Amino acid sequence: MEQLDQEIADDITTMHLVCDTVSTQHGREVCKWFAKHPRFIVHFTPVHCSWMNQVEQWFSILQRKRLCIADFASKEDLHAKRMPFSKAWNEHAHPFTWSTKAVAKVMAGAPALAA
């Protein structure tokens, strides 16, 4: 965050950050840092909503298409199995298309969260 703060011009007064709810982003030191840097506004995705995070969608596709059996001899083995998929994906990359209908469809199928 310090690097971002230094690299982004001072005349940009508001930056919205969308983060998942991993506990490291709610720690005491992190909260203190954001309090001292008010141009950063943090938005957290709701719990159990990984579908809102596009990188999570990509990891889901990767898992279904290449990593169905998560049994790797080493990190190098994992890397060797992931890289061809990533290369092919990047050659035909496209944005994930969101629409209100798509969100409504996902929400209709989502289990209700306990209050």
C-alpha positions in Angstrom: 0.0 0.0 0.0 2.9 2.3 0.7 4.2 1.8 -2.8 0.8 2.5 -4.3 0.4 5.6 -2.2 3.8 6.9 -3.4 3.4 6.0 -7.0 -0.1 7.4 -7.5 -0.2 11.2 -8.0 -1.3 13.3 -5.1 -3.9 15.0 -7.3 -5.8 11.7 -7.3 -7.7 12.2 -4.1 -9.9 9.1 -4.0 -9.1 5.5 -4.7 -11.7 2.8 -4.2 -10.2 -0.6 -3.3 -12.3 -3.7 -3.5 -11.0 -6.5 -1.2 -12.2 -9.8 -0.1 -12.8 -10.5 3.6 -9.6 -12.3 4.4 -8.7 -11.5 8.0 -5.3 -9.9 7.1 -7.2 -7.0 5.6 -8.9 -6.2 8.8 -5.9 -6.3 11.1 -5.1 -3.5 13.6 -2.0 -2.2 11.6 -4.0 -2.2 8.3 -6.8 -0.3 9.9 -4.4 2.3 11.3 -2.8 2.7 7.9 -6.1 3.3 6.2 -7.1 5.8 8.9 -3.9 7.8 8.1 -4.6 7.6 4.3 -8.2 8.7 3.8 -7.9 8.9 0.0 -8.1 5.0 0.0 -11.6 3.9 0.5 -11.9 0.2 1.1 -15.0 -1.9 0.1 -15.2 -5.5 1.2 -17.1 -8.1 -0.7 -19.7 -9.9 1.4 -18.8 -13.2 3.0 -19.5 -16.2 0.8 -19.6 -14.2 -2.4 -16.4 -15.3 -4.1 -18.4 -15.2 -7.4 -18.1 -11.4 -7.2 -14.3 -11.5 -7.4 -13.3 -12.1 -11.0 -10.0 -13.7 -10.2 -12.0 -16.2 -8.1 -14.0 -17.0 -11.2 -10.8 -17.6 -13.1 -9.4 -19.9 -10.4 -12.7 -21.8 -10.5 -12.4 -22.4 -14.2 -8.8 -23.4 -13.8 -9.7 -25.9 -11.1 -12.5 -27.4 -13.1 -10.6 -27.6 -16.4 -7.0 -28.5 -15.3 -6.7 -29.2 -11.6 -9.6 -31.6 -10.9 -7.3 -33.9 -9.1 -5.2 -31.8 -6.8 -2.3 -34.2 -6.5 1.0 -32.6 -7.3 4.4 -34.0 -6.8 5.9 -30.6 -6.2 5.3 -26.9 -6.8 7.1 -27.3 -10.1 4.6 -30.0 -11.1 1.7 -27.7 -10.2 3.4 -24.9 -12.3 3.9 -27.3 -15.2 0.2 -28.2 -15.2 -1.1 -24.6 -14.7 1.1 -22.8 -17.3 -0.3 -24.3 -20.5 -3.8 -23.5 -19.4 -2.8 -19.9 -18.5 -1.1 -19.5 -21.9 -4.1 -20.8 -23.8 -6.5 -18.7 -21.7 -4.5 -15.5 -22.3 -4.4 -16.1 -26.1 -8.2 -16.0 -26.1 -8.9 -13.9 -23.0 -12.1 -12.1 -22.6 -13.7 -10.1 -19.8 -16.4 -11.8 -17.7 -19.6 -10.2 -18.6 -21.8 -9.0 -15.8 -25.4 -8.1 -16.1 -28.3 -7.6 -13.6 -29.8 -10.8 -14.9 -26.6 -12.8 -14.2 -26.4 -11.4 -10.7 -30.1 -12.1 -10.1 -29.6 -15.7 -11.3 -26.7 -16.3 -9.0 -28.5 -14.7 -6.0 -31.6 -16.8 -6.7 -29.5 -20.0 -6.5 -27.5 -18.8 -3.5 -28.3 -20.3 -0.1 -29.7 -17.8 2.4 -27.2 -16.4 4.9 -27.9 -16.7 8.6 -28.7 -13.3 10.1 
